[in-house]
């Protein structure tokens, strides 16, 4: 069932857990995520990122995500992850997404505020929740946006951290429901083991009334993930560790098979692996204990 993001995250705030936002790029991935949430009787946020448009066009994949979310037996929010273009964000709304990340973090703070403020006014008028970003998430993914390019050295990750005073101003002036903050993670695969600045996160939580969001979670130690939840994070995004999980088992299955290998068997195998990985994430964030 599709539910309002505010209701979902308000419960998370009251009971001190976080909801997993897991991106899907295929039908098998979509079903794996939903089945994981259903087996654990936990809420989940289905994400679709604009950077995956080439493999999962929103005009085709978006309605499928909404359709499967509506059929789910657990609370589901359908979310656009890193919508970087106004027109694309509107496409997601028209497809039935009820939560939009309008990512203008590459702009100056003032421009970011103005762009997101105008979009938030429009989205709220249609009952759609909005996520913004202050600070900037470095990226180790080829072709993904953000404040770094693949292969560019991140000399000092603290240069990208969210400033509490800017977070406070951004939330106050835009009216966003969720705020992505940068406090030690990167998109993609970590080169060095991340050390999260939980003190900074706690300070931002005190300064804002928006639900805080953590991106770049693949590879973060479980204890640090839970520390972030205890410090106020209510939505945690995942994709890399889920999207790469089937690769090695599929390669092994193909190489060891003495019979013809059918795509449908590999697709089923992928779905099952993604389901188990999603269950691990959901269970870690304590949302199944609500």
N, C-alpha and C positions, 0 to 999 in steps of 0.2 A: 504494500500500500504506500502511496506517495503521501508524505506528511510535510507540514511546514518546518523549515529549518529552525525557526525560532523555538518551536515546541521541542524539537529534538535536542537542541543544544542547551536549552534552559534546564532540561532534566539532567544533562551531563554536568552542568554547572552545580546544580543542587547536590548531586550524588558523587561528584568528583571523579568523573571518568572522561575519556575522549572517544569520539566516534571516528572510525577509520573511513577515510575517503580514498577509495581505490579506483584507479583509472582502468577502463576497459577499452580495448581496441578491436576486439573480435567478439563474435557471439559466444564462443567457448569461454572466453575470459569473463564476459558478462554473466553467463550462467554460473560459472565457478564462484564468483563473488557473491551472488545472490544465494546460492545454495549454502555457502559457508555461513552467511548471516542467519539463514533459516535454521540450520542445524544447531547454532548456538543461541537462537532466539534473541538476536542482538540487532540494534539499528545499524544501518550502513548508509554511506553516501557514495553513490555511483558517479565517478568522474569521467569526463571526456575532455581531453586537452586539445586546444587549437593546433598545437604542433603535430598532432596525429591526424590532421585533416587528410593527408595524402593516403593514409591506409584505412581511415574510417571517416569518410565524408559525412559531415553532420546532417546534410539533407537526407542521407540514406540511413546512417547509423543512429542519429539522434532519436527519431521516432521509435526505433527498435528498443533503445535504452529505456525510454519512457514507458513503452508497452510492457516490458519485462518488469520494470519497477512497480507498475500498477498491479501486476499479478502477484507480487511477492507477499508472503504472509507476515513479514516484519516491516517496521517503519523504514522507509527509504526516501532519501532526497536525491534529486537528479541535478548534478552540478557541472557547470562549465569551468574547467580548470585553465587558468592563464588565458582568458580571452583577451587578446591584445588589440583587437580591432572592434570599434563600435558596431560595425555592420555584422561582424561575426557573432558578437554577443546578442544582438537582436535576433539573428537566425536561431540561436539556442533557445531564446525565449519563445519564439514562434513554434519551435519543435516540441515545447512543453517542459523545458527545464525550469525548475523553480528556485534555482540558486545559480548565481553568476559571479565568477571572479573576473572583474574588469581590471586588468593589470596594466596600469600606466606608470609603473615604478621606474621606467627608463626616463621619464620626464623629470623636470625640476619639481620640487615639493609643491610649489604653487600651482603649476600646470597639472600635476597629478591630482591635487585636491579639486581643482575646477572641473576637470574631465570626469572624475569619479562622482563628484557631487551632482552633476547634471544627469549622469546615468542613473544614480541611485534614486533620485526623485522620480524618474520615469519608471524604473523597475518596481519601486515600492507601490506606485500607483496601480501596478498589475499584480501585486501580491508576490513579487519575486524578491528573494533575499540577495544581498550583494556582499562580496568580499573584495577588499582592496589590499594593497601592499605598500608598506613604508620601509625604507632600507632596500637592499637589493640582494637577491639570492644568486651567488655565483653558480656557474653551470659547468659540468664536465661531460655534457651530452652534445654530440655532433648535431648541429643544426638547430639547437634550442636557443631561444632568446635569453634575455637576462643581461646582467651587467658584465659578463665575461664571455669570451669565445673559447671554443674547445682548444685545449693546448696552451692557453694563455696562463702564465704563472700567477697564482694568487699569492702575492708577497705577504700581505697581512690581512687575514680574513676579517679582522675587526673593523677594517675600513668600510665593510659592507653592512655592519650591524645597524639595527634600528635604534634611533635615538628616542628615548621616552618622551621628551617634550614634543618631538615631531609626530609621534604616534598619537599623543593626546590631541594635538591640533587637528590632525587628519581626521580622526574619528568624530570630533566635535563639529567640524565644518562640512564633512561629507555625509554623515549619518549612516555609514556602513554598518552592517550587522556583524561582519567578521573582519579581522585584521591579520594578514600574514606578516609575521615579524622575522627578522634575520638575527640569529643569535648563535651561529656556529655551524650550520649545516650548509650543504651544497646540493644542487640537483645532480643526479647521476651517481656514479661510483666514487667513493671517497679515495683520494690519494693517501691522505694521512687520516688516522683515526680521529673522528670529531670529538671535541671537548666543548660541550654546550655551556653557555654563560647563563646559568639558572638565576643568578642574582639579577642580571639585566632583565630577564624574562619576568621575574617577580615584580620588578619596578614598573615595567610596562603594564603589567596586569593591574597594578594599583592606580595607574594614571588613566586608564581607559575603561569604558564600559562595553566595548565590543568583545565578541568571543574571539579568542586568540587562536591562530592557526600556525601549524608547523609544517613546512615543506622540506624536501630533501631528507626523508627519514630512513631510506634504505641504507643499512650499514651502521646506524646509530645503536649503541649498546642498549639492551633492554632497561637497565637501571637508569640510564640517562633519559630514556623515553618516558619512564614513569615519573622521574623527577620533573620533567617538563609538564606532565599532566598535573602533578601536585602544585606546580607553580602557576597553573591557570590555562594551559592549552586545552582546548575542547574539540579541535578537529585536527587530525594528523593525516597528511597526504602520503600515499605510497604508489609507486609504479615500478621503479627499476627492479626491486627485489622480487616483485610479482611477475613482471613481464619477462624476466630472464630465467625464472625458475624452471620452466619446462625444457629449456634448450639441451642441457647435458643428458637428462634421461631420454629425450627423444633421439638424440644422436646415438646413444648407446643401444637403444631399442632397434634402430635401423641397422646399425653395424652388426648386431648379433643375430638378427633374424635370418633364418634359413628359408623363409617363405616370402612371397610377395608382400610388400608393405603397402597397406591402403591408407589413404589420407584420412578417412573417417576414423580409423583406429588411432592415428596420431592426434586428431582433433579431440577425441574423447579423452585420451591420455593427458593432453594439455589442460583440458577443463578440470580434470580431477586433481592435477598438480596445483593449479591456480587456486582451487577450492581449499586445499590443505594449507597452502601458504597464507591465504586470506584468513583462515581460521586461526592461525598462529598470531596474526596481527590483531585481529579482533579480540582474542582472548587476552593478549598482553595489555590492551588498553582498558580492560575491565568493563567494557560496555555490555558484555554478556551477563554481568552480575547485577545489573541495575535492578 
